Amino acid sequence: MSDSQALLSSNRPYLLRAIYDWILDNNLTPQILVDANQANVQVPQQHVKDGQILLNISLDAINNLVMDNTHVSFSARFSGRPMLINAPISAILAIFARENGQGMAFPDEPELEQALIEEMAVLPEIDVKHEAVEKSTVETDSEEKIHPHKEENPIRSKPSLKIVK
């Protein structure tokens, strides 16, 4: 491996953001598959199956989405309880549209995983209080203009995320 290749950062966070935008632009529902067994992953363990969890990351389902080069985080409700979801980029196994399955699965990057685990270990622990998440789930007028046809009580056959007023 040449020195210039060794200095390259992972393309995973860039591809993740690009595919997320593409899915939203096509009015589809973005979902991510997360490896719940990796270090520094904060997800509701009762919804983890075979070490993985599928999360709806549509604008209707979550609040305060952060997708940077090191992690994905957002607040959501599971079984009516607020929770902060946090996953290092290396824990994101795939992103795809719920409606048609189009998206991308990501290959293993062992070097990236180790570097992100070390970086996440020095970040302060984030604790979300019930009241703070409740306040963040209240929609603003501008959000209602973005999503004017949002269903109040959609019928769903499997667990999913949604904004609760």
Backbone torsions as a table, in degrees:
resi	resn	phi	psi	omega
1	MET	NA	132.2	-179.7
2	SER	-77.2	164.3	179.6
3	ASP	-61.9	-36.2	-179.5
4	SER	-67.8	-34.1	177.4
5	GLN	-71.6	-34.8	-178.8
6	ALA	-66.9	-26.3	-177.9
7	LEU	-87.5	-8.0	-178.9
8	LEU	-70.5	139.1	174.5
9	SER	-85.0	167.8	179.3
10	SER	-67.2	144.6	175.8
11	ASN	-89.2	-4.8	-177.2
12	ARG	-55.1	-49.3	-178.4
13	PRO	-64.5	-32.0	179.5
14	TYR	-70.7	-43.8	177.5
15	LEU	-66.3	-39.0	178.1
16	LEU	-58.3	-49.2	179.9
17	ARG	-65.3	-39.7	-179.3
18	ALA	-65.3	-44.6	-179.0
19	ILE	-70.2	-36.2	175.0
20	TYR	-57.5	-49.0	179.3
21	ASP	-62.3	-41.8	179.2
22	TRP	-61.7	-42.7	179.3
23	ILE	-63.3	-46.1	178.9
24	LEU	-63.5	-42.4	179.7
25	ASP	-59.9	-26.0	179.6
26	ASN	-97.3	15.4	177.2
27	ASN	55.5	40.3	176.8
28	LEU	-111.5	174.0	-176.5
29	THR	-103.1	110.9	-179.8
30	PRO	-75.7	136.5	176.0
31	GLN	-131.7	146.0	174.7
32	ILE	-119.8	144.7	174.4
33	LEU	-103.0	124.8	-173.4
34	VAL	-118.4	136.3	172.6
35	ASP	-79.2	102.7	-175.3
36	ALA	-75.1	-8.7	-178.4
37	ASN	-88.9	-10.1	-179.8
38	GLN	-71.8	156.2	177.9
39	ALA	-63.7	147.0	175.7
40	ASN	68.1	17.1	175.1
41	VAL	-90.7	125.5	177.3
42	GLN	-116.9	104.2	178.9
43	VAL	-140.8	161.0	177.3
44	PRO	-69.1	111.3	-174.2
45	GLN	-63.5	-26.0	-179.7
46	GLN	-68.2	-14.7	179.3
47	HIS	-104.3	3.4	179.8
48	VAL	-81.5	131.6	177.0
49	LYS	-128.8	128.1	179.9
50	ASP	54.5	36.2	177.3
51	GLY	77.1	7.4	-178.8
52	GLN	-130.8	157.3	175.9
53	ILE	-138.9	138.9	178.3
54	LEU	-101.7	124.4	-175.9
55	LEU	-121.2	130.6	174.0
56	ASN	-79.3	120.5	-179.8
57	ILE	-115.9	32.3	177.0
58	SER	-72.6	158.8	-179.0
59	LEU	-62.5	-25.8	178.8
60	ASP	-76.7	-20.0	-171.8
61	ALA	-100.6	-20.5	-172.5
62	ILE	-134.6	170.6	174.9
63	ASN	-133.7	155.2	171.8
64	ASN	57.1	45.7	-179.9
65	LEU	-68.5	130.6	172.9
66	VAL	-126.1	121.6	175.6
67	MET	-126.9	89.4	179.9
68	ASP	-107.3	-165.5	-175.3
69	ASN	-77.1	-8.6	-178.6
70	THR	-114.7	-28.0	-175.8
71	HIS	-157.3	167.7	171.2
72	VAL	-119.9	130.0	176.4
73	SER	-143.3	153.4	177.7
74	PHE	-169.0	166.1	174.6
75	SER	-107.2	145.3	-178.3
76	ALA	-156.2	172.8	177.3
77	ARG	-116.4	137.2	175.8
78	PHE	-126.4	121.5	-176.8
79	SER	52.9	37.9	177.3
80	GLY	81.1	-1.5	-177.9
81	ARG	-105.3	132.2	-180.0
82	PRO	-71.7	146.1	179.4
83	MET	-153.7	143.9	172.6
84	LEU	-92.0	124.9	177.9
85	ILE	-100.1	134.8	179.8
86	ASN	-144.3	130.9	178.4
87	ALA	-145.8	130.5	173.3
88	PRO	-61.7	151.5	179.5
89	ILE	-54.3	-35.8	-178.9
90	SER	-65.4	-19.6	179.7
91	ALA	-84.7	-11.7	179.2
92	ILE	-80.2	113.4	-176.7
93	LEU	-89.0	-29.9	-177.7
94	ALA	-164.8	158.1	170.2
95	ILE	-135.1	135.3	-178.5
96	PHE	-159.2	165.2	177.8
97	ALA	-84.9	131.3	-179.4
98	ARG	-60.9	-37.9	-172.3
99	GLU	-69.4	-35.2	-175.7
100	ASN	-131.7	-1.6	177.5
101	GLY	76.2	2.2	-179.5
102	GLN	-75.1	137.7	-179.2
103	GLY	166.9	-141.2	-176.2
104	MET	-151.1	136.3	169.7
105	ALA	-98.2	145.5	-176.4
106	PHE	-105.2	139.7	178.3
107	PRO	-74.4	161.1	175.3
108	ASP	-66.1	140.1	175.8
109	GLU	-133.1	81.6	-174.4
110	PRO	-56.8	-38.1	-179.3
111	GLU	-66.3	-42.1	179.1
112	LEU	-64.2	-43.3	180.0
113	GLU	-56.9	-47.5	-178.1
114	GLN	-64.7	-43.0	179.8
115	ALA	-63.1	-41.7	-179.7
116	LEU	-70.8	-36.4	177.2
117	ILE	-60.7	-44.1	178.9
118	GLU	-65.5	-40.3	180.0
119	GLU	-67.7	-42.5	-178.7
120	MET	-68.5	-27.5	-178.3
121	ALA	-65.3	-26.0	-179.2
122	VAL	-92.1	-6.6	177.9
123	LEU	-75.0	147.2	179.0
124	PRO	-68.2	147.5	176.9
125	GLU	-68.8	133.5	-179.3
126	ILE	-105.2	128.9	178.6
127	ASP	-119.5	123.5	-179.1
128	VAL	-98.6	126.5	176.2
129	LYS	-90.0	150.5	-177.5
130	HIS	-53.5	-46.2	-177.2
131	GLU	-65.3	-39.4	-177.8
132	ALA	-63.4	-41.7	180.0
133	VAL	-71.5	-37.9	177.6
134	GLU	-58.5	-43.7	179.6
135	LYS	-64.5	-36.1	-177.7
136	SER	-75.6	-15.3	-178.9
137	THR	-89.9	-4.2	178.0
138	VAL	-75.7	127.5	-178.5
139	GLU	-77.1	146.4	174.8
140	THR	-96.6	168.4	178.4
141	ASP	-57.9	-39.2	-178.4
142	SER	-66.1	-35.1	177.7
143	GLU	-67.4	-35.2	178.7
144	GLU	-66.8	-32.6	177.0
145	LYS	-70.0	-33.9	179.4
146	ILE	-70.7	-37.9	-176.4
147	HIS	-123.3	66.4	-175.0
148	PRO	-70.6	-20.8	-176.4
149	HIS	-106.7	28.0	-176.9
150	LYS	-67.0	130.3	177.9
151	GLU	-74.1	138.9	179.2
152	GLU	-77.3	-45.9	-177.7
153	ASN	-132.9	74.1	-179.8
154	PRO	-67.8	146.3	177.4
155	ILE	-89.8	126.6	-176.5
156	ARG	-130.0	146.1	-178.0
157	SER	-93.4	-14.1	-179.8
158	LYS	-139.8	163.6	-179.4
159	PRO	-57.4	139.8	178.5
160	SER	-153.1	170.0	179.9
161	LEU	-99.2	143.7	173.1
162	LYS	-154.5	157.6	178.7
163	ILE	-79.9	131.3	177.6
164	VAL	-113.5	124.6	-178.4
165	LYS	-79.2	NA	NA
